[in-house]
Amino acid sequence: GCNGTLITGADGAALGTGAQNTIDIEAGCTTSGTAADICANLTLGGYSDWFLPSKDELNLMYLNIGQGAILGNVGGFALDFYWSSTELDLFNAWIQNFYDGFQYNDIKINSFYVRAVRAF
């Protein structure tokens, strides 16, 4: 979302909240090119229902298809940080580290990786 703007409703962290967070971010922040905007406007493989995952959704991806997965990094994640759609406050949102699995909050103006997901 927009740095310095509190996005009402974009604080869902649990599984299943990323899609609504993305909708809320798009409604409250008209700046193009944000992490949520990239995901919300993506059309790939004939699908256009992509969204920016929540904090817990990203962690589940780390554990199951990322660096923490038993089968290895089948998701092809960089050993770096990825934005979630879970906002902390006006200036910060949650990120997932795909190197060590830890989650942090960081200022919204920083550049990190984005992984668009969709429910199926």
N, C-alpha and C positions, 0 to 999 in steps of 0.2 A: 504493500500500500504506500500511500504518500507519506514521506517523512514529515513529521510534525502534525499529522492528522490522525486522530483516533477514529478507527473504523468500527462503528457499532456492529456487533455481532461477529466480528472476525477473530474471536478469541477461542473458538472451539479447538480443543487439543485431541479429543478422543477419536477413535476409529469412526469413520463415517461422517466427519464434520468438515473435511477439506473442501468438498464441493460447495457447501453453503458458505464457508469462509470466502471462497473465491468469488462467489456471487456478491457477497457483502463488500468485498474489497473493490470489485468493479463498480458497484453502485456508489461507493463513497470516495473513490479516487479516479478521476478522469485522465490521469497522466498515462500516456501510452508507454509501453516498454517495461512496465513493472513485472515482477515475476508472475503475479497473478494474471496480469493482462496477457502476457506471452502464452500462458497455458489456456486461458479462456478463449483466445482467438486462434488457437491452433486447429488446423484441419490436417489430419494425418491418417493414412490408411483408410480413407473414406469416412472417418469419424470426426465429429466436431464437438464432442461432449467432454473434452479434456478439462482438468482442473489442477490447481496447485495443492498437493497433499498437506494434511495437517501435521502437526508435530509428531503425534503418535503413529500416523500412517507412514511417515518417513522412517521412524524408528523400526517399524515392522519390516519395511523394505530393507533396511540395513541388516536386520537379523536374518531375513529369509532369502534375499537375492543379492545382497550387497557384500561388503567386506566381512561381515560377521557370519555369513552363511556357511554351513557345513560343506556344501558343494562348491564353495568359492563364489567369486563375484560374477554370477551369471547375469546380473543386471548391467554389467559394464560401467559401473560407477567410478568416477575419478576419486582418488584419495584426497578428498577436499570437502568443503562445506556446501550444503544444499539448502536453499530457502524452503521454509514451510509456509503455509498460509495462516499459521497461528500467530496473532499479534500479541505483544506484551503490553505496550503502551503507545503513546504518540510517536515515539522515535525508534522503538525496538520491536523486532519480531524474532521468532525462534528459528534456529538453523540446526541442521544435523551434520555432524562430522562423520564422513564415511571412511575415515582412517581409523579412528578409535571408538566410534559409536557414541561418543558423548554429545549432548545437546547443549547449546548455549543460546543466549539472546544477543543480538547484534543490531547496530544501528541500520535503519532501513535504506540508507543511501549507499551502503557498501555493495559491491558486486560479488555474487557467489553463483554457483551452478543452480540450474532449475531443472527439475524432472517433472514433466507433465504426466498425469495419470488419468485413468478413467475407470469407472465402475463397470463390472461385467458380470 
